[in-house]
């Protein structure tokens, strides 16, 4: 059921410091479709601390009280980094942040055909993928107090992951005792459905048109609003991806407008764990 066509003109919240802006007419679905704000690539700079852009988005989430789901590059947890550790612990205490596993190093490698660059879990055999999960989970326990329960594979390189790569990752996800959720990098396919049917791992798939960034690294509230309405039929959630460390001030202002839209229209913003809990509730 879709609400009547109506325009939305959003006034920015006083704390955002962004002027009011007009957005295209949109049809809001009823019920509203919850979203997960999946923000990628948290790591440290050379000073052993998170960047100012990361601190900007997490301060904003705490101020405006919306949920963020943050992908940590696990090797950032290595060593003694007091400022970074304090930052992560403060976010954990807020109750607004859920950390998820975004690879051990998010590195691009060349272990394959000449001229091809591979993302961290592409062109990697099962044994190496398993090793990267294990060392990352150990770091999570040591520095975050618990293992990661959610995985979102890092991108990068110029070569897509093959079926063999996904088969290996699926085995690791099934065997890792802590892993419960997979932020799937594509629409649900047969392999993901089979893994989910086993009952251990829940697959949270993507609709790429409904996103924070359009194109990559560029927040675009207008395109989000249009796509949210267009792709709502048949969906129970949307996973929205962003890369805060890539946002200059103009891109940041666009992201703030997107949050204004979500909060003004009371669109639920959930963490992955909250979303999965909500999916157990029948659709009314």
C-alpha positions in Angstrom: 0.0 0.0 0.0 1.4 3.4 -1.0 0.5 6.7 0.4 -0.8 9.5 -1.7 1.6 11.6 -3.8 2.8 14.6 -1.9 5.8 16.9 -1.9 8.3 16.9 0.9 10.2 20.1 1.8 12.7 19.4 4.5 13.8 21.9 7.1 17.2 21.0 8.4 17.6 20.4 12.1 19.1 23.3 14.0 22.1 21.3 15.0 23.0 20.3 11.4 23.8 23.8 10.3 22.4 23.1 6.8 19.8 25.3 5.2 16.3 23.9 4.3 16.2 22.2 0.9 13.5 20.9 -1.5 13.4 17.4 -2.7 11.5 15.7 -5.5 8.0 14.5 -4.9 8.0 11.0 -3.6 5.7 8.3 -2.6 6.4 7.0 0.9 5.6 3.3 1.3 3.3 2.2 4.0 4.6 0.7 6.2 7.9 2.5 6.0 10.8 0.4 4.9 13.6 0.4 7.5 17.2 1.1 6.5 20.7 0.2 7.7 23.4 2.8 7.4 26.3 0.7 6.4 29.4 2.8 6.5 32.7 1.3 5.4 36.4 1.4 6.0 37.0 2.5 9.6 40.7 2.4 10.2 43.5 4.6 11.6 45.7 7.3 10.3 49.5 7.6 10.8 48.9 9.2 14.2 47.1 6.0 15.5 43.6 7.7 15.6 40.5 7.7 13.4 40.3 10.6 10.9 38.5 13.8 11.4 35.9 12.7 8.8 35.1 9.6 10.8 34.8 11.6 14.0 32.5 14.0 12.2 30.0 11.2 11.3 30.1 9.4 14.6 29.7 12.7 16.6 26.8 13.5 14.3 25.1 10.1 14.9 25.5 10.5 18.7 24.2 14.1 18.6 21.2 13.2 16.4 20.7 9.8 18.0 20.6 7.6 14.9 22.1 4.2 14.4 25.3 3.6 12.4 26.7 0.3 11.3 30.5 0.6 11.0 32.8 -1.7 9.0 36.1 -2.0 10.8 39.3 -3.0 8.9 40.6 -5.4 11.5 44.3 -4.7 11.3 43.6 -1.2 12.6 43.0 -3.0 16.0 46.6 -4.2 16.1 49.1 -2.7 18.5 48.7 -0.1 21.2 46.6 2.8 20.0 45.1 4.5 23.1 43.2 7.3 21.2 41.6 4.8 18.8 40.7 2.4 21.6 39.1 5.1 23.6 37.2 6.2 20.5 35.8 2.7 19.8 34.9 2.1 23.4 33.0 5.4 23.6 31.0 4.4 20.5 30.2 1.0 21.9 28.9 2.6 25.1 26.5 4.8 23.1 24.3 1.9 22.1 23.9 3.5 18.7 26.8 1.8 16.9 27.3 -1.7 15.7 30.7 -2.7 14.4 31.1 -5.3 11.7 34.0 -7.1 10.0 35.2 -5.4 6.8 38.3 -7.5 6.1 41.6 -7.9 7.8 43.5 -5.3 5.6 41.0 -4.3 2.8 44.1 -4.7 0.6 44.3 -5.2 -3.1 46.6 -8.0 -4.2 48.0 -9.4 -7.4 48.0 -13.2 -6.7 46.6 -14.1 -10.1 46.8 -13.2 -13.8 49.1 -10.4 -14.7 47.4 -7.0 -14.9 44.6 -8.0 -12.6 44.1 -6.6 -9.2 42.0 -8.5 -6.7 40.0 -7.5 -3.6 41.0 -9.0 -0.3 38.7 -12.1 -0.5 38.8 -12.5 -4.3 41.2 -15.1 -5.8 41.9 -16.3 -2.3 41.5 -20.0 -1.3 39.4 -21.2 1.6 42.5 -21.7 3.9 43.6 -18.1 3.4 40.1 -16.7 3.8 39.7 -18.7 7.0 43.0 -17.5 8.3 42.0 -13.8 7.8 38.7 -14.4 9.6 40.5 -16.1 12.5 43.1 -13.4 13.1 40.5 -10.7 12.8 38.2 -12.4 15.3 41.0 -12.7 17.7 41.7 -8.9 17.4 38.0 -8.1 17.9 37.9 -10.2 21.1 41.0 -8.5 22.4 40.1 -4.9 21.5 36.3 -4.8 21.3 35.5 -7.4 23.9 33.6 -9.8 21.6 34.1 -11.3 18.1 32.4 -9.8 15.1 29.0 -11.3 14.3 28.5 -9.6 11.0 30.6 -9.6 7.8 30.7 -7.2 4.8 33.3 -8.1 2.2 35.6 -5.3 1.1 35.7 -4.3 -2.5 38.6 -3.0 -4.6 40.7 -4.1 -7.5 39.6 -4.5 -11.1 38.4 -8.1 -11.0 35.1 -9.4 -9.6 35.1 -12.3 -7.1 34.5 -15.6 -8.8 32.1 -18.4 -7.9 35.0 -20.3 -6.3 35.8 -17.2 -4.1 32.2 -17.0 -2.9 32.1 -20.7 -2.3 35.1 -20.4 0.0 33.7 -17.4 1.8 30.4 -19.3 2.3 32.3 -22.2 3.9 34.1 -19.8 6.3 30.8 -18.0 7.2 29.1 -21.3 7.9 32.0 -22.5 10.1 32.9 -19.3 12.0 31.1 -19.8 15.4 30.4 -16.1 15.9 29.2 -15.1 12.5 25.5 -14.6 12.2 25.0 -11.9 9.5 26.3 -11.3 6.1 26.0 -7.9 4.5 25.8 -9.5 1.0 27.5 -7.5 -1.8 24.7 -8.3 -4.3 21.1 -9.4 -4.6 20.3 -12.7 -2.9 21.4 -15.6 -5.1 21.1 -19.4 -4.9 24.3 -19.7 -2.9 23.3 -17.1 -0.3 19.8 -18.6 -0.1 21.3 -22.1 0.6 23.5 -20.7 3.3 20.7 -18.9 4.9 18.4 -21.9 4.8 20.9 -23.8 7.0 19.7 -21.5 9.8 23.1 -20.1 11.1 23.7 -17.1 8.9 21.2 -14.5 7.8 21.8 -12.8 4.4 21.1 -9.1 4.2 21.2 -8.4 0.5 21.4 -5.1 -1.5 19.4 -3.1 -3.9 22.2 -1.0 -5.4 19.9 1.8 -6.7 18.8 2.5 -3.1 22.0 3.9 -1.5 23.7 6.8 0.2 26.1 7.3 -2.6 25.2 7.7 -6.3 27.8 7.4 -7.8 30.4 5.8 -5.5 31.7 8.1 -2.8 29.1 10.9 -3.6 26.0 11.1 -1.2 22.9 11.9 -3.2 19.7 12.4 -1.2 17.6 13.2 -4.3 18.5 9.9 -6.0 18.0 8.0 -2.7 14.5 9.5 -2.2 13.4 8.6 -5.7 14.9 5.0 -5.5 13.5 4.4 -2.0 10.0 4.8 -3.2 10.5 3.1 -6.5 12.0 -0.1 -5.1 9.9 -0.4 -1.9 7.3 -2.9 -3.2 8.3 -6.4 -2.0 11.2 -5.2 0.2 11.4 -5.3 4.0 14.6 -3.4 4.3 17.4 -1.5 2.5 21.1 -1.6 3.2 22.6 1.8 2.4 26.4 2.0 1.8 28.6 5.0 2.3 32.3 5.8 2.7 32.6 8.7 5.2 36.4 9.2 4.8 35.8 10.1 1.2 33.3 12.9 1.9 34.5 16.5 1.6 32.4 19.3 3.0 30.0 19.4 0.0 29.5 15.6 0.1 29.0 15.8 3.9 26.3 18.4 3.4 24.5 16.1 1.1 24.7 13.2 3.6 23.2 15.5 6.3 20.3 16.2 4.0 19.7 12.5 3.6 19.6 12.1 7.4 17.2 15.0 7.6 14.9 13.2 5.2 15.1 9.9 7.1 14.4 11.5 10.5 11.8 14.0 9.3 9.8 11.2 7.7 10.4 8.8 10.7 12.0 6.1 8.4 13.4 3.6 10.8 17.2 3.4 11.0 18.4 0.1 12.4 21.6 -1.8 13.0 22.0 -5.1 11.2 21.3 -7.1 14.4 18.1 -5.0 15.1 17.0 -5.5 11.5 17.3 -9.3 11.7 15.3 -9.3 15.0 12.6 -7.2 13.2 12.5 -9.6 10.3 11.2 -12.3 12.6 8.1 -10.2 13.1 5.4 -11.0 10.5 4.4 -8.3 8.1 1.2 -6.6 9.2 
